[in-house]
Amino acid sequence: MRALLTGAPRWAAVLGQIAHGAAWVLLFWIATSQGVLGLSDAAIAWIHLVALGWVTLTALAILIPLIPSATGVAWRAPRLQQLALALFALGAIAFPTAWLADLRAVPAVGGLLVVAVLGYVALALWTLAAARRGERVERAVARAFALSLLLLLAVALLGAMLAGAVTAAVIPTWFDRFARAHGVLALLGWLTLLIYGVSARTLRLLFNVRSRLLFAHIVVGTLGMAGAIVLAIGIGAGSHATIGVGAAAMAIAAIAYAVDTLDIVARADSPPLPRAFVVASILWSLVAVVLGLGAVLGHPWGEAFGYVVLVGWVGQMLGAHFASIARPLPSWLAFVAFQSAVLYGLVGLLAGYAAPVALAAAFGGLGWCASIVAMGTAYRPIE
């Protein structure tokens, strides 16, 4: 695991952590100056700072060593791949900045992100095509990576279309539906399915235990992919029946993944800290299932759902992997602080009160500082 995490481009990993820390500062500012009711420009900036600057940039950086390790194929045109990652990093920081500083720049930065994602995904697919000559497991892993990256491209293209409409004199009638479809496809298609696919490899490295529920993998992969796409299409088309089918499929996939992963953790003989982060991530994913189904049924839980998916489910799973190479004492402080951040943010968004969200941002900032200390004091390069 250390080889994978420290094998990622260091500058990208550092920039991702800077975006993580900045997100908590921005959230505190939003909660204390604007409140938390409604998706303001600042709130949209925060969502993209977390989703692009922290999570996706970190994920794309980790995929650089992970794809060769998991599939046995070397990257084609590695310099172009580094250039695509650098362009994405530039866009990932500039996009939320544009939402805060000048909306007129949003379409141009959205176009830059599409170019970067298109370049990265094209190079990745070119690389993964060589895995067709590998063993069955390598071919399956390569297909999972390819499908996840194609969903990232779809998210980027849809996002660019929305960015182009932001500065229009009259916002199109489809904008709200497509914006929600874009968010769902990003959270449940790209990020969630990436975790489902990547963790099949990385949890084995973390815990030295293989899954024994092979049927769960079929359920997770099939219903997860189909559910995310059907749900996004249903939201974009305004079809309640399609939304219900997609939401049900995603819920079943999430529960199957939770059962499989908790079984792995229960059998693991490894340090407790990564296990604690993984269990927390799984529990928050189940909370997200409840929130998402409630939103489908008409409850005003959409913002809380997005927050829990990003910071609870996805964020804590990332934390589990980085905790494996960090010092335990400050990492435990980070763990407690991050769970407090998710909980208070959830309460504040459900109740519509800014004070708990501001407290969540403070806990998140504390957790970030502790995690930086934990990783920084334990860092050593690959020998």
Long-range contacts (C-beta under 8 A, 24 or more apart in sequence): 1-202, 1-205, 1-206, 1-321, 1-324, 1-325, 2-324, 2-325, 2-382, 3-65, 3-69, 3-382, 4-62, 4-65, 4-66, 4-69, 4-202, 4-205, 5-62, 5-321, 5-322, 5-324, 5-325, 6-325, 6-379, 6-381, 6-382, 7-64, 7-65, 7-382, 8-58, 8-61, 8-62, 8-64, 8-65, 9-61, 9-64, 9-82, 9-85, 12-57, 12-58, 12-60, 12-61, 12-85, 12-89, 13-58, 13-61, 15-53, 15-57, 15-89, 15-93, 16-53, 16-54, 16-55, 16-57, 16-58, 16-61, 17-54, 17-58, 17-368, 17-372, 19-49, 19-50, 19-52, 19-53, 19-54, 19-57, 19-92, 19-93, 20-50, 20-53, 20-54, 20-368, 21-365, 21-368, 21-369, 21-372, 22-49, 22-53, 23-49, 23-50, 23-53, 23-54, 23-364, 24-341, 24-361, 24-362, 24-364, 24-365, 24-368, 25-361, 25-365, 26-96, 27-345, 27-357, 27-360, 27-361, 27-364, 28-358, 28-361, 28-362, 28-365, 30-357, 31-348, 31-354, 31-355, 31-357, 31-358, 31-360, 31-361, 32-354, 32-358, 35-354, 36-303, 36-348, 36-349, 36-352, 36-353, 36-354, 36-357, 37-352, 39-303, 41-99, 41-100, 41-103, 42-99, 42-100, 44-96, 44-99, 45-96, 45-97, 45-99, 45-100, 46-96, 47-183, 47-306, 47-310, 48-92, 48-95, 48-96, 48-99, 49-96, 50-310, 50-311, 50-315, 51-186, 51-187, 51-191, 51-310, 52-91, 52-92, 52-95, 52-96, 52-113, 53-92, 53-93, 53-96, 54-315, 55-191, 55-310, 55-314, 55-315, 55-318, 56-88, 56-92, 56-152, 56-190, 56-191, 57-88, 57-89, 57-92, 58-318, 59-191, 59-194, 60-85, 60-88, 60-120, 61-85, 62-198, 62-321, 63-124, 63-145, 63-198, 66-198, 66-201, 66-202, 67-124, 67-127, 67-128, 67-145, 69-201, 70-138, 70-141, 70-145, 70-201, 71-128, 71-131, 71-134, 71-138, 71-141, 71-142, 71-145, 72-131, 72-134, 72-138, 73-127, 73-128, 73-130, 73-131, 73-134, 73-138, 73-142, 74-127, 75-123, 75-127, 76-123, 76-126, 76-127, 76-130, 77-123, 77-126, 80-119, 80-123, 81-120, 81-123, 81-124, 83-119, 84-116, 84-119, 84-120, 84-123, 85-116, 85-120, 87-112, 87-115, 87-116, 87-119, 88-113, 88-116, 88-117, 88-120, 90-116, 91-116, 103-166, 103-167, 104-167, 106-163, 106-166, 106-167, 107-160, 107-163, 107-164, 107-166, 107-167, 109-163, 110-159, 110-160, 110-162, 110-163, 110-164, 111-160, 111-163, 113-156, 113-159, 113-160, 114-156, 114-157, 114-159, 114-160, 117-152, 117-153, 117-156, 118-153, 118-156, 120-149, 121-149, 121-150, 121-152, 121-153, 124-149, 125-149, 125-150, 141-197, 141-200, 141-201, 144-196, 144-197, 144-200, 144-221, 145-197, 147-193, 147-197, 147-225, 148-190, 148-193, 148-194, 148-197, 151-185, 151-189, 151-190, 151-193, 151-228, 152-190, 154-185, 154-189, 155-182, 155-185, 155-186, 155-189, 155-190, 158-182, 158-185, 159-186, 174-236, 177-235, 177-236, 177-237, 177-238, 178-236, 180-235, 180-302, 181-232, 181-233, 181-235, 181-236, 182-232, 183-306, 184-228, 184-231, 184-232, 184-235, 185-228, 185-229, 185-232, 187-306, 187-309, 187-310, 187-314, 188-224, 188-227, 188-228, 188-231, 188-232, 188-250, 188-309, 189-225, 189-228, 189-229, 189-232, 191-309, 191-310, 191-314, 192-224, 192-228, 192-250, 192-254, 192-309, 192-313, 192-314, 193-224, 193-225, 193-228, 195-313, 195-314, 195-317, 196-220, 196-221, 196-224, 196-253, 196-257, 197-221, 199-261, 199-317, 202-321, 203-261, 203-264, 203-278, 206-268, 206-270, 206-274, 206-278, 206-320, 206-321, 206-324, 207-264, 207-265, 207-267, 207-268, 207-269, 207-270, 207-274, 207-275, 208-268, 208-269, 208-270, 209-264, 209-267, 209-268, 209-269, 210-264, 211-260, 211-263, 211-264, 212-263, 213-259, 213-260, 213-263, 216-256, 216-257, 216-259, 216-260, 217-260, 219-252, 219-253, 219-256, 220-253, 220-256, 220-257, 220-260, 223-249, 223-250, 223-252, 223-253, 223-256, 224-249, 224-250, 224-253, 224-254, 224-257, 227-251, 227-252, 227-253, 243-296, 244-296, 247-292, 247-293, 247-296, 250-289, 250-292, 251-289, 251-292, 251-293, 254-285, 254-286, 254-288, 254-289, 255-286, 255-289, 257-282, 257-285, 258-282, 258-285, 258-286, 271-324, 271-328, 273-323, 273-324, 273-326, 273-328, 273-331, 273-332, 273-335, 274-320, 274-321, 274-323, 274-324, 275-320, 276-335, 277-316, 277-317, 277-319, 277-320, 277-323, 277-335, 278-316, 278-317, 278-320, 280-312, 280-316, 280-335, 280-338, 280-339, 281-312, 281-313, 281-314, 281-315, 281-316, 281-317, 281-319, 281-320, 284-308, 284-312, 284-313, 284-316, 284-342, 285-309, 285-312, 285-313, 287-312, 287-346, 288-312, 288-313, 301-350, 303-349, 304-346, 304-349, 304-350, 307-342, 307-345, 307-346, 307-349, 308-342, 308-345, 308-346, 311-338, 311-341, 311-342, 311-345, 311-364, 312-342, 312-346, 315-342, 316-342, 319-371, 322-371, 322-375, 323-374, 325-375, 325-378, 325-379, 326-371, 326-374, 326-375, 326-378, 327-373, 327-374, 327-377, 327-378, 328-374, 329-374, 330-370, 330-371, 330-373, 330-374, 330-377, 331-370, 331-371, 331-374, 333-366, 333-367, 333-370, 334-367, 334-368, 334-370, 334-371, 334-374, 335-367, 336-367, 337-363, 337-364, 337-366, 337-367, 337-370, 338-363, 338-364, 338-367, 340-367, 341-367
